Amino acid sequence: MMPVDDDEARVHCRLDELLEERGMTLARLAELVGVTVVNLSVLKNDRAKAVRFSTLTAVCDALECEVGDLLVVVPRS
């Protein structure tokens, strides 16, 4: 098993916060975006290793946000 790159682990997805701000469920977002709830859950829980640009674009369109609103880099501790 390959070690986790420290920089990779520092990317945080703010999907929970954005959904709450918009009063939207993960299931509704999945419908709008055209991906499974499971795949969005992986993203939401910071377990995604990669994300397609088309998925990022669709999520941002549905949430009316920018990629930088959705994904942030957590400062090193």
Stockholm file with secondary structure:
# STOCKHOLM 1.0

chainA/1-77         MMPVDDDEARVHCRLDELLEERGMTLARLAELVGVTVVNLSVLKNDRAKAVRFSTLTAVCDALECEVGDLLVVVPRS
#=GR chainA/1-77 SS CCCCCHHHHTEEECHHHHHHHHTCCHHHHHHHHTSCHHHHHHHHTTCCSCCCHHHHHHHHHHHTCCHHHHEEECCCC
#=GC SS_cons        CCCCCHHHHTEEECHHHHHHHHTCCHHHHHHHHTSCHHHHHHHHTTCCSCCCHHHHHHHHHHHTCCHHHHEEECCCC
//
